[in-house]
Amino acid sequence: MYPLLELGPVRLSSGGLLLIIAVLIGTWLFERHARQRGGEQLVELAGRCASVALLGALVGARLWYGMFSWDVYGRSPGLFLAFRIGDFAWPGALAGGALAGYLWCRHFGISAVELADAAALALPIAQVVASIGLLLSGEALGAPTVLPWAVYLSGVARHPTQLYFAAAALVSRALLAWGARSAARPGMLTAFYLGFQGIAMLLIEALRVDSLVVAGGIRVAQVSGLLLLLAALWWQRSHVVAAPS
């Protein structure tokens, strides 16, 4: 576990550094896939939409964590504005970024489908980088295990949940790339991405010991996984363009 990286006199948070790298890679891939799918016109829209979606993701990630950690944030509201990498929740980031991007498209009368598909292709690689940051910083702790691929964090052999998330992202990226090559209908890549995210959250979050929970011990991320599966079905029914007859 390397929570801090020392580069000469400079000490950087490993999780924060890799999160920033993940954002940069994700933005670059978003514009690249937009260019491949819609040429210069779509990549210009992607560049303008990306900053709005990133802001929405940042706000959503912090609000999500704060709302479900109200025992701490309620006493210190200033934490909502603090740059605490460990207090950014991925379900909130995904919801906030998607909502901000969707509203931006609606405001300017732009179809969100192709942009969403480009984002679906870009996000998994960014998630791999961010997951490695979680491992280095010792976040998203897995439950104790005796499995041979366990990693030692906080002095205990644990499920490498960070690597499980990274592996799930790589699998989803491979399947999405195959779908893109096979000329999947517009919107289908987004539906698949949301559905796969939902499944990953449902399965992997069960192996964590530091998940956000609500009354009754219900894991917030697993509820989010169910909602993502429903969102995938809604998106497919509402936005996937019907194949020509």
Backbone bond lengths (Angstrom), bond angles and torsions (degrees), N, CA, C in turn:
res aa  C-N    CA-C-N  psi(-1)  N-CA   C-N-CA  omega(-1)  CA-C   N-CA-C  phi
1 M - - - 1.466 - - 1.523 108.44 -
2 Y 1.325 116.71 127.99 1.456 121.98 -178.12 1.530 109.14 -129.41
3 P 1.342 117.33 77.21 1.476 119.04 -177.54 1.518 113.15 -63.66
4 L 1.355 116.66 -27.20 1.460 120.96 179.44 1.522 109.50 -125.24
5 L 1.324 115.71 136.05 1.460 121.83 174.81 1.518 108.02 -106.39
6 E 1.330 116.19 125.83 1.457 120.72 -178.90 1.524 109.66 -102.52
7 L 1.329 115.91 115.15 1.457 122.87 177.26 1.515 107.39 -114.65
8 G 1.341 115.28 86.91 1.456 119.33 -174.57 1.507 109.45 66.98
9 P 1.334 117.15 -126.33 1.468 119.75 179.91 1.523 113.65 -81.85
10 V 1.345 116.59 -4.47 1.466 120.97 -174.96 1.526 109.51 -96.90
11 R 1.333 116.36 131.89 1.460 122.41 176.53 1.522 108.74 -116.90
12 L 1.333 116.01 120.51 1.452 121.46 -176.73 1.521 110.22 -119.50
13 S 1.315 116.32 145.64 1.452 121.58 173.22 1.528 108.54 -70.80
14 S 1.327 116.84 123.82 1.466 119.68 -178.59 1.533 110.89 -62.77
15 G 1.348 115.82 -42.34 1.456 118.61 178.96 1.510 112.51 -64.33
16 G 1.339 116.53 -42.29 1.457 120.21 179.29 1.508 112.34 -66.47
17 L 1.339 116.48 -41.69 1.462 120.28 179.96 1.525 111.42 -62.87
18 L 1.321 116.87 -45.87 1.463 119.64 -178.80 1.526 111.61 -71.51
19 L 1.328 117.38 -28.09 1.462 119.23 174.68 1.528 110.47 -65.64
20 I 1.329 116.57 -42.13 1.464 120.16 177.69 1.525 110.20 -63.56
21 I 1.344 116.50 -42.82 1.466 120.29 177.86 1.528 110.23 -62.11
22 A 1.334 116.20 -40.53 1.464 120.38 179.17 1.527 111.10 -61.54
23 V 1.326 116.99 -41.49 1.461 120.99 179.00 1.537 110.11 -63.73
24 L 1.310 116.87 -43.87 1.467 120.46 -179.89 1.531 111.01 -64.03
25 I 1.333 116.23 -44.15 1.464 119.66 178.79 1.525 110.46 -64.79
26 G 1.329 116.43 -44.32 1.456 119.81 -179.75 1.517 112.52 -61.25
27 T 1.344 116.70 -41.05 1.466 120.15 179.14 1.522 111.00 -65.44
28 W 1.338 116.37 -43.04 1.473 120.42 178.98 1.525 110.97 -62.36
29 L 1.340 116.83 -45.04 1.464 120.14 179.67 1.526 111.45 -66.53
30 F 1.326 117.09 -36.15 1.466 121.16 177.80 1.522 110.37 -58.25
31 E 1.319 116.60 -47.73 1.459 120.15 -179.74 1.527 111.18 -69.31
32 R 1.316 116.33 -35.75 1.466 119.72 179.12 1.524 110.85 -63.88
33 H 1.342 116.25 -47.80 1.469 119.03 -179.68 1.528 110.98 -68.81
34 A 1.321 117.22 -31.75 1.467 119.55 175.74 1.515 110.04 -63.12
35 R 1.326 117.17 -40.72 1.465 120.42 178.61 1.525 110.57 -64.65
36 Q 1.323 116.95 -41.28 1.460 120.43 179.90 1.518 111.91 -65.28
37 R 1.329 116.27 -33.74 1.457 119.56 -174.07 1.524 113.38 -92.40
38 G 1.349 117.23 -22.39 1.461 117.89 -176.11 1.507 115.83 -145.84
39 G 1.335 116.89 9.98 1.458 119.28 177.34 1.523 112.91 73.71
40 E 1.319 115.08 -164.72 1.461 121.30 -174.70 1.529 112.93 -64.64
41 Q 1.311 116.83 -32.04 1.464 118.95 -179.70 1.527 110.90 -64.15
42 L 1.335 116.87 -43.43 1.455 119.72 -178.98 1.525 111.33 -72.41
43 V 1.341 117.30 -36.14 1.458 118.38 -179.83 1.521 111.00 -67.49
44 E 1.325 117.47 -31.69 1.470 119.65 175.77 1.527 110.46 -65.18
45 L 1.331 116.25 -42.38 1.468 120.04 177.07 1.536 110.61 -64.43
46 A 1.331 116.31 -38.17 1.463 120.26 -179.84 1.521 110.68 -63.42
47 G 1.326 116.86 -41.83 1.450 119.72 179.64 1.517 112.14 -62.41
48 R 1.328 116.73 -38.59 1.464 120.56 179.75 1.520 111.38 -73.89
49 C 1.323 116.71 -36.33 1.465 120.85 -177.83 1.525 111.38 -74.99
50 A 1.338 117.37 -31.02 1.462 120.98 -173.54 1.527 112.20 -58.86
51 S 1.343 116.87 -43.77 1.467 119.27 -177.51 1.524 111.04 -65.38
52 V 1.331 116.99 -37.44 1.468 121.03 178.11 1.532 109.85 -66.78
53 A 1.342 116.53 -44.21 1.460 120.41 -179.45 1.528 111.23 -65.40
54 L 1.334 117.19 -38.08 1.460 120.53 179.00 1.529 111.47 -64.76
55 L 1.321 115.42 -41.34 1.468 119.14 177.31 1.522 110.20 -63.39
56 G 1.335 116.50 -43.55 1.458 120.29 177.59 1.515 112.01 -61.66
57 A 1.334 116.32 -38.40 1.468 120.67 178.82 1.525 111.13 -65.98
58 L 1.328 115.96 -41.74 1.466 120.34 179.79 1.523 111.14 -62.93
59 V 1.322 115.95 -47.20 1.465 120.67 179.81 1.532 110.62 -65.56
60 G 1.325 115.71 -45.18 1.459 119.60 -178.69 1.515 112.85 -63.21
61 A 1.341 116.44 -39.99 1.464 120.60 -179.26 1.521 111.63 -63.57
62 R 1.338 116.35 -42.07 1.461 119.08 -178.75 1.528 111.44 -74.38
63 L 1.330 117.73 -43.12 1.460 120.14 179.01 1.523 111.08 -61.02
64 W 1.314 115.71 -41.42 1.461 120.48 -179.41 1.517 110.42 -60.11
65 Y 1.330 115.88 -49.74 1.458 119.80 -179.11 1.529 110.64 -63.63
66 G 1.339 116.24 -43.83 1.452 120.56 -178.19 1.515 113.14 -63.72
67 M 1.335 116.57 -40.55 1.467 120.18 -179.17 1.517 111.57 -64.03
68 F 1.337 116.51 -37.04 1.458 119.47 -178.24 1.529 112.15 -95.78
69 S 1.332 116.58 9.46 1.467 122.26 171.50 1.527 107.84 -130.53
70 W 1.324 115.29 43.09 1.464 120.65 -171.33 1.522 112.69 -66.30
71 D 1.327 117.12 -22.44 1.457 118.89 178.18 1.524 111.47 -61.92
72 V 1.339 116.70 -28.26 1.465 122.13 177.31 1.517 110.89 -96.56
73 Y 1.327 117.01 -49.61 1.459 121.26 -175.08 1.522 112.39 -70.97
74 G 1.321 116.78 -29.27 1.454 119.04 178.07 1.518 112.08 -65.87
75 R 1.330 116.40 -32.63 1.469 120.23 178.85 1.527 111.80 -81.49
76 S 1.334 116.60 -25.09 1.479 120.78 -177.27 1.524 108.90 -134.08
77 P 1.349 118.81 75.72 1.471 121.18 -177.73 1.524 113.53 -58.69
78 G 1.327 117.45 -22.28 1.459 119.65 178.95 1.512 113.03 -61.91
79 L 1.331 117.25 -18.04 1.460 120.47 178.58 1.527 112.03 -63.74
80 F 1.336 116.75 -24.09 1.457 119.13 178.48 1.524 111.54 -61.67
81 L 1.328 117.03 -25.27 1.455 121.59 -178.80 1.524 112.93 -101.27
82 A 1.323 117.04 -1.72 1.468 120.55 -178.06 1.525 109.91 -80.88
83 F 1.337 115.41 145.80 1.464 119.86 179.50 1.527 108.46 -88.72
84 R 1.314 115.05 79.00 1.469 121.97 -179.33 1.522 107.81 -111.15
85 I 1.342 115.66 102.57 1.460 120.82 -174.63 1.517 111.57 -57.40
86 G 1.335 116.79 -39.65 1.456 119.71 -177.87 1.511 113.60 -67.47
87 D 1.331 117.38 -12.21 1.460 121.33 -178.41 1.523 112.62 -102.69
88 F 1.315 116.78 22.33 1.461 121.19 173.16 1.530 107.77 -103.59
89 A 1.327 117.34 122.03 1.464 121.43 -177.69 1.518 110.13 -100.69
90 W 1.345 116.43 128.78 1.459 120.70 -176.27 1.530 113.39 -61.32
91 P 1.341 121.12 -42.42 1.469 118.40 178.41 1.526 112.40 -58.01
92 G 1.339 116.53 -39.26 1.462 119.51 177.78 1.504 112.38 -67.97
93 A 1.348 116.61 -37.12 1.463 120.19 178.32 1.524 110.58 -64.22
94 L 1.323 116.52 -43.86 1.466 120.51 179.94 1.525 111.10 -64.63
95 A 1.343 115.90 -44.30 1.464 119.58 -179.80 1.527 111.11 -66.52
96 G 1.334 116.68 -44.84 1.459 119.86 -178.77 1.506 112.48 -65.85
97 G 1.333 117.37 -42.92 1.459 120.51 179.31 1.515 112.22 -65.71
98 A 1.341 116.14 -42.90 1.466 119.91 179.95 1.526 111.07 -65.10
99 L 1.338 116.78 -43.08 1.466 120.09 -179.81 1.522 111.40 -64.85
100 A 1.338 116.78 -44.27 1.459 119.99 -179.80 1.523 110.80 -63.08
101 G 1.346 116.54 -44.25 1.456 119.68 178.84 1.517 112.60 -64.13
102 Y 1.327 116.06 -40.72 1.462 120.20 -179.67 1.523 111.44 -65.52
103 L 1.331 116.72 -43.63 1.465 120.09 179.40 1.522 111.12 -66.42
104 W 1.324 116.79 -35.76 1.473 120.08 176.87 1.516 110.50 -62.46
105 C 1.318 116.47 -44.13 1.462 120.36 178.44 1.529 110.93 -63.92
106 R 1.322 116.72 -42.61 1.467 119.76 179.14 1.524 110.65 -62.98
107 H 1.330 117.17 -40.45 1.462 121.34 -178.08 1.525 111.58 -61.32
108 F 1.315 116.46 -39.76 1.462 120.29 -177.26 1.527 112.72 -97.62
109 G 1.324 117.76 8.31 1.450 121.49 177.11 1.516 113.62 66.34
110 I 1.348 116.25 36.08 1.465 121.77 -176.79 1.523 108.75 -107.74
111 S 1.321 116.92 139.25 1.453 120.17 175.41 1.527 109.28 -69.56
112 A 1.324 115.85 128.73 1.465 120.43 -177.57 1.519 112.81 -85.52
113 V 1.316 118.01 -6.84 1.460 120.46 -169.76 1.523 112.34 -65.18
114 E 1.336 118.08 -52.79 1.463 120.02 -177.46 1.527 111.56 -66.54
115 L 1.322 117.28 -37.49 1.457 119.93 177.12 1.531 110.49 -64.97
116 A 1.328 116.65 -40.24 1.462 120.10 178.68 1.520 111.08 -64.15
117 D 1.332 117.36 -39.49 1.462 120.04 178.00 1.526 111.19 -64.68
118 A 1.337 117.17 -39.85 1.462 120.58 177.53 1.522 110.44 -63.77
119 A 1.332 117.14 -40.02 1.464 121.02 177.51 1.522 111.06 -65.41
120 A 1.334 117.20 -38.94 1.466 120.81 179.54 1.523 111.23 -61.79
121 L 1.321 116.99 -34.77 1.460 120.66 178.35 1.528 111.85 -74.58
122 A 1.326 116.72 -28.43 1.466 120.61 -175.43 1.522 113.21 -87.04
123 L 1.310 117.43 -35.76 1.467 120.89 -171.34 1.535 115.11 -62.22
124 P 1.343 120.08 -39.19 1.468 117.82 -176.70 1.530 114.55 -58.44
125 I 1.329 118.22 -39.93 1.459 120.05 179.89 1.531 110.01 -66.26
126 A 1.328 116.71 -40.43 1.463 119.68 176.11 1.520 110.60 -61.48
127 Q 1.320 117.22 -37.06 1.464 120.70 179.35 1.526 111.92 -67.22
128 V 1.326 117.20 -34.10 1.466 120.15 177.02 1.521 110.11 -61.14
129 V 1.335 116.36 -47.67 1.464 120.61 -179.51 1.526 110.66 -63.00
130 A 1.323 116.93 -44.74 1.466 120.54 179.93 1.527 111.12 -64.18
131 S 1.331 117.67 -35.44 1.462 121.10 179.68 1.525 111.14 -66.05
132 I 1.322 117.10 -38.18 1.464 120.49 176.09 1.527 109.77 -63.50
133 G 1.340 116.25 -37.06 1.460 120.13 175.48 1.517 111.66 -61.87
134 L 1.334 116.80 -38.91 1.464 120.31 177.53 1.530 111.05 -63.06
135 L 1.325 115.89 -39.51 1.461 119.55 179.01 1.526 111.04 -65.06
136 L 1.335 116.79 -46.15 1.460 120.73 -178.35 1.526 111.95 -63.96
137 S 1.321 116.26 -35.66 1.463 119.54 -177.55 1.529 112.67 -89.30
138 G 1.336 116.59 -3.88 1.462 119.54 178.01 1.501 114.35 75.55
139 E 1.324 117.74 29.63 1.466 121.52 179.06 1.521 109.89 -103.72
140 A 1.341 116.20 169.73 1.470 122.17 -176.12 1.523 109.83 55.18
141 L 1.332 115.95 52.21 1.464 122.28 -174.68 1.524 112.09 -63.73
142 G 1.319 114.90 134.48 1.447 120.06 175.84 1.517 111.82 -86.04
143 A 1.313 116.01 163.74 1.463 121.19 177.66 1.529 109.87 -72.82
144 P 1.324 117.41 154.58 1.469 120.26 176.84 1.524 111.28 -58.21
145 T 1.329 115.86 144.92 1.460 121.14 -179.92 1.520 109.44 -154.37
146 V 1.339 115.45 159.51 1.467 120.55 175.37 1.521 110.61 -109.01
147 L 1.318 117.64 10.60 1.460 121.08 178.98 1.522 110.47 -62.42
148 P 1.327 117.61 147.57 1.470 120.09 -175.12 1.519 114.57 -64.84
149 W 1.317 118.69 -20.39 1.470 120.09 179.77 1.534 112.55 -96.75
150 A 1.331 116.03 16.10 1.468 119.61 177.76 1.521 110.47 -62.29
151 V 1.329 115.84 152.71 1.464 121.80 174.78 1.529 107.88 -116.46
152 Y 1.318 115.46 148.30 1.462 119.80 -179.37 1.524 109.47 -92.35
153 L 1.319 115.47 115.23 1.453 122.22 176.21 1.523 107.66 -132.14
154 S 1.307 116.28 134.12 1.466 121.93 -176.79 1.524 111.31 54.94
155 G 1.336 115.69 33.88 1.447 121.17 175.74 1.507 115.77 77.00
156 V 1.332 117.60 11.48 1.467 121.98 -176.99 1.523 109.69 -129.16
157 A 1.336 116.73 139.60 1.468 121.14 174.51 1.528 108.17 -73.56
158 R 1.314 116.08 121.34 1.466 120.51 -172.88 1.526 111.63 -130.73
159 H 1.345 113.98 160.42 1.465 119.29 169.00 1.532 108.28 -59.95
160 P 1.328 118.21 131.06 1.468 119.97 176.51 1.527 109.96 -79.51
161 T 1.329 116.21 69.78 1.463 120.09 -175.79 1.528 111.77 -59.20
162 Q 1.338 116.53 -32.02 1.462 119.84 178.23 1.538 110.04 -61.71
163 L 1.339 115.64 -41.75 1.463 119.60 178.82 1.527 111.34 -72.88
164 Y 1.333 117.09 -30.03 1.464 119.37 174.41 1.535 109.62 -63.02
165 F 1.337 116.19 -44.08 1.466 119.08 177.99 1.523 110.88 -62.64
166 A 1.343 116.46 -41.05 1.462 120.19 179.09 1.527 110.78 -63.48
167 A 1.346 116.72 -43.28 1.462 120.34 179.52 1.524 111.26 -64.22
168 A 1.338 116.21 -41.86 1.468 119.48 177.96 1.522 110.89 -61.31
169 A 1.346 116.68 -39.25 1.461 120.41 178.95 1.522 110.83 -65.52
170 L 1.338 117.39 -39.96 1.463 120.57 178.89 1.528 111.40 -65.41
171 V 1.327 116.25 -41.33 1.466 119.64 178.35 1.527 110.27 -63.30
172 S 1.330 116.26 -44.92 1.466 119.00 -180.00 1.523 110.68 -64.02
173 R 1.341 117.35 -37.31 1.473 120.38 178.66 1.526 110.94 -64.04
174 A 1.335 117.05 -41.70 1.461 120.05 179.30 1.520 111.17 -63.32
175 L 1.336 116.64 -43.32 1.461 120.17 179.71 1.524 111.78 -68.69
176 L 1.328 116.10 -37.24 1.467 119.46 177.08 1.524 111.15 -65.94
177 A 1.333 117.19 -40.23 1.460 120.56 178.04 1.525 110.25 -62.88
178 W 1.330 116.43 -40.14 1.465 119.48 176.59 1.527 110.24 -63.09
179 G 1.332 116.51 -42.67 1.456 119.37 178.54 1.512 112.44 -62.93
180 A 1.337 116.72 -37.42 1.465 119.97 179.06 1.525 110.81 -66.27
181 R 1.333 116.61 -38.54 1.464 119.82 -179.77 1.524 111.70 -71.24
182 S 1.333 116.06 -29.03 1.465 119.11 -178.22 1.526 112.21 -88.78
183 A 1.331 115.51 15.16 1.476 121.82 175.15 1.525 111.92 58.85
184 A 1.333 115.46 50.52 1.465 119.59 175.93 1.523 109.79 -60.24
185 R 1.310 115.99 147.82 1.464 120.14 -179.10 1.530 110.71 -61.68
186 P 1.334 117.78 146.57 1.471 120.53 179.54 1.522 111.65 -53.09
187 G 1.319 116.40 130.37 1.447 121.93 -179.44 1.512 113.93 98.07
188 M 1.327 117.49 -20.63 1.454 120.73 -177.80 1.533 111.74 -66.88
189 L 1.338 117.23 -38.11 1.461 120.03 179.72 1.526 110.66 -62.82
190 T 1.316 116.56 -39.77 1.468 120.49 178.66 1.521 110.82 -64.29
191 A 1.333 116.44 -44.25 1.465 120.52 179.23 1.525 110.23 -60.44
192 F 1.331 116.53 -43.25 1.462 119.26 179.68 1.521 110.79 -65.11
193 Y 1.324 117.37 -43.66 1.462 120.38 -179.27 1.527 111.08 -59.13
194 L 1.319 117.03 -47.46 1.461 120.87 -179.94 1.524 111.14 -61.55
195 G 1.328 116.14 -42.97 1.450 119.66 179.90 1.519 112.57 -64.78
196 F 1.335 116.41 -42.38 1.455 119.46 -179.78 1.522 110.92 -67.61
197 Q 1.334 117.10 -37.22 1.459 120.39 175.71 1.523 110.53 -60.81
198 G 1.320 116.07 -41.91 1.457 120.19 179.46 1.521 111.94 -61.51
199 I 1.338 116.67 -44.09 1.459 120.65 179.72 1.523 110.53 -64.55
200 A 1.335 117.12 -43.42 1.462 121.13 -179.61 1.525 111.20 -61.07
201 M 1.322 116.87 -42.75 1.461 120.08 178.75 1.521 111.43 -64.42
202 L 1.306 116.91 -43.44 1.460 120.21 -179.03 1.527 111.22 -60.55
203 L 1.319 117.40 -42.19 1.454 121.12 -174.76 1.526 113.28 -82.11
204 I 1.335 116.63 -47.94 1.460 119.80 -171.68 1.520 111.64 -77.77
205 E 1.315 117.67 -36.99 1.467 119.41 -179.47 1.530 112.10 -59.81
206 A 1.317 117.08 -26.07 1.464 120.31 178.86 1.523 111.72 -65.25
207 L 1.339 117.20 -17.21 1.459 121.57 -177.72 1.530 112.55 -99.21
208 R 1.322 117.99 4.14 1.459 121.20 -179.45 1.524 111.28 -94.42
209 V 1.331 115.22 155.51 1.466 119.83 177.05 1.527 111.62 -111.88
210 D 1.340 117.25 -4.17 1.469 119.57 -177.68 1.519 112.11 -120.70
211 S 1.328 117.10 25.66 1.461 120.36 179.06 1.522 110.87 -67.95
212 L 1.319 115.70 150.61 1.454 120.47 170.94 1.527 108.34 -69.99
213 V 1.335 116.69 133.15 1.460 120.44 -178.54 1.524 109.14 -129.84
214 V 1.320 114.80 157.31 1.468 121.49 175.12 1.524 107.62 -117.68
215 A 1.325 116.05 -174.84 1.468 121.40 -177.64 1.521 110.66 -52.60
216 G 1.317 115.03 135.12 1.450 119.68 -179.29 1.513 113.38 90.06
217 G 1.336 116.47 2.43 1.460 120.07 179.50 1.510 114.20 75.52
218 I 1.332 117.40 17.23 1.462 120.94 179.58 1.528 109.14 -73.55
219 R 1.306 116.43 129.02 1.456 121.44 -179.22 1.530 109.73 -80.13
220 V 1.318 115.85 123.54 1.463 121.06 -176.58 1.519 110.80 -61.38
221 A 1.333 117.31 -40.42 1.461 120.17 -176.95 1.524 111.65 -66.19
222 Q 1.327 117.78 -32.21 1.457 119.37 178.33 1.526 111.22 -71.65
223 V 1.332 116.22 -37.15 1.462 119.13 172.65 1.532 109.62 -61.74
224 S 1.336 115.67 -39.99 1.462 120.20 177.17 1.517 110.80 -61.57
225 G 1.346 116.35 -37.76 1.458 119.56 178.08 1.517 111.87 -61.22
226 L 1.328 116.75 -42.52 1.464 120.05 176.89 1.525 111.40 -62.74
227 L 1.335 115.49 -41.32 1.465 119.36 179.21 1.529 111.02 -65.36
228 L 1.333 117.14 -34.94 1.469 119.86 177.78 1.524 111.10 -66.64
229 L 1.319 116.66 -37.90 1.465 118.96 176.36 1.523 110.71 -62.65
230 L 1.326 116.41 -41.16 1.463 119.83 176.49 1.531 111.04 -65.80
231 A 1.335 115.92 -39.30 1.468 120.11 178.18 1.522 110.73 -63.04
232 A 1.338 116.78 -37.90 1.463 120.29 178.64 1.524 110.75 -62.57
233 L 1.337 116.43 -42.71 1.459 119.78 178.30 1.520 111.45 -65.85
234 W 1.357 115.94 -42.00 1.464 119.53 178.46 1.520 111.18 -62.66
235 W 1.339 116.71 -44.87 1.464 120.09 -178.79 1.531 110.85 -62.61
236 Q 1.321 115.82 -41.99 1.456 119.02 -179.24 1.526 111.28 -62.83
237 R 1.330 116.37 -42.41 1.461 119.60 -179.43 1.520 112.17 -71.55
238 S 1.338 117.45 -31.44 1.458 120.79 -172.46 1.529 114.56 -95.17
239 H 1.357 116.84 -28.01 1.454 119.18 -169.58 1.512 116.08 -125.01
240 V 1.336 117.57 -16.48 1.450 117.67 179.06 1.513 108.38 -73.55
241 V 1.308 115.95 122.04 1.463 121.10 -177.05 1.520 109.35 -69.88
242 A 1.315 115.49 131.78 1.472 119.63 -179.59 1.517 110.55 -64.32
243 A 1.309 114.78 141.01 1.466 119.53 179.01 1.510 109.59 -66.53
244 P 1.338 117.81 143.46 1.453 120.75 179.91 1.527 110.52 -64.43
245 S 1.301 115.38 142.36 1.468 119.54 -179.93 1.506 110.71 -82.76
